[in-house]
Amino acid sequence: MRILLPTGAATAGIVKAAAEQFAGRREMDVVITGEIAAFLSPRDLRRLLASGDYDMVIVSGMCTASFADVEDETGVPVYRGPRHAADLALILPMLDTITLSRTLPADEFLAERRREEAYRQVAHREAEAEPDFVIRGLKIGGSSRMKVLAEIMDAHMRDDLLADVRRFFEAGADIVDLGFGFDAAAEDVRRCFSALSGVEAPLAVDTQDPDLIEAALNRADLILSLHEGNIPLIGRAVADAGAAAVVVPRERTLAENVAAAREVGVRHLIADPLLLPLGSGLTGSLARFSDAPRPLFFGAGNVVELLDADSPGANALLAGMAHEVGAAVIFTSEHSDKTQGSVAEMRRATEMMALMTGRPYPKDLGLDLLILKEKRRRREPPLDYESVMEASPAPDEIVYDPLGCIRIGVEGDFIVAVHRGCAVRGKCWEDVFYTLLSNGSLSRLDHAAYLGKELYKAELAIRLGRSFEQDGPF
């Protein structure tokens, strides 16, 4: 097989080095088509194909041109390589086992393939798993995937509880838990569960008040929590309702309370040894999980909420701890601004742990929680220039665009730019910018540069779950 690798002068050395590693297995022609590989045109590719007998072309993943017509005319398939030349050496060895994409850069295509395969494996293993018991069709414990329980605190005070519950399920929660504080009444609990009558997925109630637990038993699939103080008062009713329950220690030990719950007839129990926050005995509390009855409940959310650190890494590490102690259900929450997104993060973390079978580490799984940092830095060739000019400070005095200022903000998942009372809304900063440009909303180059910066800040704020302030630091 003879493969054509068109490239630019800036990356030719990297491409040639990658091709030379596989010279014995395939004939690869590296041809420089200009300074930048991404600027390859269909006309240039036609010319290159006319000069040789090729079986395949791999163009830069950064190319924006369509080569469909060239492929139709010549019969030679044209695939997208990686966006970065440094990744080509990783792609070429896979050509025997994969077919690259004609539209997606190879690195994106392969990452998506690995994600799809990872999710397929997770689903397959869950389908084959033998659980300890089942709640409303959801497998709990046994060899099944660790399930994510997401809490909505003070559920009776929510303006749109149904929307909040649906959002958590869409984010990846397996069970949504309604928490009720000391100011809640039984009628509040009944009202909240009644509002969720159309929800088919598992719901839990989080209270130790027997009256509130009783009010939830018509719908709650899981009770948090039972102990020696309420088991004599509500345990039999929980058993009669067929609900599962999380059991915690109090004055009596966890084992004693589990036994008491079983004695009154509660068949499906999850033991919670109580995970303490960092600084208050986290590592010591982990030791209690080894001898606790199974299946286990792991309260990760309390640790993350009481730690001023970004939640993705904390959730991944806690999910790993929960996996090691054999937890069946892991608790998470989004009570504070800093933990927004924790439900989706914890779901991803549990899926990573589900892929750990036969692996020593949760690494190279096809799924990850890398959000701000990269798994591997790319090494692109240095820029080529003959002279350098140091940048001058931007002037302090602002020259305003005669067409007027543009106010930028974020509304939900949308970037909104308002010019003279007319709003442009979109999810991609380029779309908003070019709409403003085509509408004649700006006239100065410095204003255009400013808008590009602020609109991209707004997009990043949405993607990373941060607040946005025009002209403020990100």
Secondary structure in CASP SS format (residue, H / E / C, confidence):
PFRMAT SS
TARGET T0000
AUTHOR 0000-0000-0000
METHOD secondary structure of the structure
MODEL  1
M C 1.00
R E 1.00
I E 1.00
L E 1.00
L E 1.00
P E 1.00
T E 1.00
G E 1.00
A H 1.00
A H 1.00
T H 1.00
A H 1.00
G H 1.00
I H 1.00
V H 1.00
K H 1.00
A H 1.00
A H 1.00
A H 1.00
E H 1.00
Q C 1.00
F C 1.00
A C 1.00
G C 1.00
R C 1.00
R C 1.00
E E 1.00
M E 1.00
D E 1.00
V E 1.00
V E 1.00
I E 1.00
T E 1.00
G E 1.00
E C 1.00
I C 1.00
A H 1.00
A H 1.00
F H 1.00
L C 1.00
S C 1.00
P H 1.00
R H 1.00
D H 1.00
L H 1.00
R H 1.00
R H 1.00
L H 1.00
L H 1.00
A H 1.00
S C 1.00
G C 1.00
D C 1.00
Y C 1.00
D C 1.00
M E 1.00
V E 1.00
I E 1.00
V E 1.00
S C 1.00
G C 1.00
M C 1.00
C C 1.00
T C 1.00
A C 1.00
S C 1.00
F C 1.00
A H 1.00
D H 1.00
V H 1.00
E H 1.00
D H 1.00
E H 1.00
T H 1.00
G C 1.00
V C 1.00
P C 1.00
V E 1.00
Y E 1.00
R E 1.00
G C 1.00
P C 1.00
R C 1.00
H C 1.00
A H 1.00
A H 1.00
D H 1.00
L H 1.00
A H 1.00
L H 1.00
I H 1.00
L H 1.00
P H 1.00
M H 1.00
L C 1.00
D C 1.00
T C 1.00
I C 1.00
T C 1.00
L C 1.00
S C 1.00
R C 1.00
T C 1.00
L C 1.00
P C 1.00
A H 1.00
D H 1.00
E H 1.00
F H 1.00
L H 1.00
A H 1.00
E H 1.00
R H 1.00
R H 1.00
R H 1.00
E H 1.00
E H 1.00
A H 1.00
Y H 1.00
R H 1.00
Q H 1.00
V H 1.00
A H 1.00
H H 1.00
R H 1.00
E H 1.00
A H 1.00
E H 1.00
A C 1.00
E C 1.00
P C 1.00
D C 1.00
F E 1.00
V E 1.00
I E 1.00
R C 1.00
G C 1.00
L E 1.00
K E 1.00
I E 1.00
G C 1.00
G C 1.00
S C 1.00
S C 1.00
R C 1.00
M C 1.00
K E 1.00
V E 1.00
L E 1.00
A E 1.00
E E 1.00
I E 1.00
M C 1.00
D C 1.00
A H 1.00
H H 1.00
M H 1.00
R C 1.00
D C 1.00
D C 1.00
L H 1.00
L H 1.00
A H 1.00
D H 1.00
V H 1.00
R H 1.00
R H 1.00
F H 1.00
F H 1.00
E H 1.00
A H 1.00
G C 1.00
A C 1.00
D C 1.00
I E 1.00
V E 1.00
D E 1.00
L E 1.00
G E 1.00
F C 1.00
G C 1.00
F C 1.00
D C 1.00
A C 1.00
A C 1.00
A H 1.00
E H 1.00
D H 1.00
V H 1.00
R H 1.00
R H 1.00
C H 1.00
F H 1.00
S H 1.00
A H 1.00
L C 1.00
S C 1.00
G C 1.00
V C 1.00
E C 1.00
A C 1.00
P C 1.00
L E 1.00
A E 1.00
V E 1.00
D E 1.00
T C 1.00
Q C 1.00
D C 1.00
P H 1.00
D H 1.00
L H 1.00
I H 1.00
E H 1.00
A H 1.00
A H 1.00
L C 1.00
N C 1.00
R C 1.00
A C 1.00
D C 1.00
L E 1.00
I E 1.00
L E 1.00
S E 1.00
L E 1.00
H C 1.00
E C 1.00
G C 1.00
N C 1.00
I H 1.00
P H 1.00
L H 1.00
I H 1.00
G H 1.00
R H 1.00
A H 1.00
V H 1.00
A H 1.00
D H 1.00
A H 1.00
G C 1.00
A C 1.00
A E 1.00
A E 1.00
V E 1.00
V E 1.00
V C 1.00
P C 1.00
R C 1.00
E C 1.00
R C 1.00
T C 1.00
L H 1.00
A H 1.00
E H 1.00
N H 1.00
V H 1.00
A H 1.00
A H 1.00
A H 1.00
R H 1.00
E H 1.00
V C 1.00
G C 1.00
V C 1.00
R C 1.00
H C 1.00
L E 1.00
I E 1.00
A E 1.00
D C 1.00
P C 1.00
L C 1.00
L C 1.00
L C 1.00
P C 1.00
L C 1.00
G C 1.00
S C 1.00
G C 1.00
L H 1.00
T H 1.00
G H 1.00
S H 1.00
L H 1.00
A H 1.00
R H 1.00
F H 1.00
S C 1.00
D C 1.00
A C 1.00
P C 1.00
R C 1.00
P C 1.00
L E 1.00
F E 1.00
F E 1.00
G C 1.00
A H 1.00
G H 1.00
N H 1.00
V H 1.00
V H 1.00
E H 1.00
L C 1.00
L C 1.00
D C 1.00
A C 1.00
D C 1.00
S H 1.00
P H 1.00
G H 1.00
A H 1.00
N H 1.00
A H 1.00
L H 1.00
L H 1.00
A H 1.00
G H 1.00
M H 1.00
A H 1.00
H H 1.00
E H 1.00
V H 1.00
G C 1.00
A E 1.00
A E 1.00
V E 1.00
I E 1.00
F E 1.00
T E 1.00
S E 1.00
E C 1.00
H C 1.00
S C 1.00
D H 1.00
K H 1.00
T H 1.00
Q C 1.00
G C 1.00
S H 1.00
V H 1.00
A H 1.00
E H 1.00
M H 1.00
R H 1.00
R H 1.00
A H 1.00
T H 1.00
E H 1.00
M H 1.00
M H 1.00
A H 1.00
L C 1.00
M C 1.00
T C 1.00
G C 1.00
R C 1.00
P C 1.00
Y C 1.00
P C 1.00
K C 1.00
D C 1.00
L C 1.00
G C 1.00
L C 1.00
D C 1.00
L C 1.00
L C 1.00
I C 1.00
L C 1.00
K C 1.00
E C 1.00
K C 1.00
R C 1.00
R C 1.00
R C 1.00
R C 1.00
E C 1.00
P C 1.00
P C 1.00
L C 1.00
D C 1.00
Y C 1.00
E C 1.00
S C 1.00
V C 1.00
M C 1.00
E C 1.00
A C 1.00
S C 1.00
P C 1.00
A C 1.00
P C 1.00
D C 1.00
E C 1.00
I C 1.00
V C 1.00
Y C 1.00
D C 1.00
P C 1.00
L C 1.00
G C 1.00
C C 1.00
I C 1.00
R E 1.00
I E 1.00
G E 1.00
V E 1.00
E E 1.00
G C 1.00
D C 1.00
F E 1.00
I E 1.00
V E 1.00
A E 1.00
V E 1.00
H E 1.00
R C 1.00
G C 1.00
C E 1.00
A E 1.00
V E 1.00
R E 1.00
G E 1.00
K C 1.00
C C 1.00
W H 1.00
E H 1.00
D H 1.00
V H 1.00
F H 1.00
Y H 1.00
T H 1.00
L H 1.00
L H 1.00
S H 1.00
N C 1.00
G C 1.00
S C 1.00
L C 1.00
S C 1.00
R C 1.00
L H 1.00
D H 1.00
H H 1.00
A H 1.00
A H 1.00
Y H 1.00
L H 1.00
G H 1.00
K H 1.00
E H 1.00
L H 1.00
Y H 1.00
K H 1.00
A H 1.00
E H 1.00
L H 1.00
A H 1.00
I H 1.00
R H 1.00
L H 1.00
G C 1.00
R C 1.00
S C 1.00
F C 1.00
E C 1.00
Q C 1.00
D C 1.00
G C 1.00
P C 1.00
F C 1.00
END
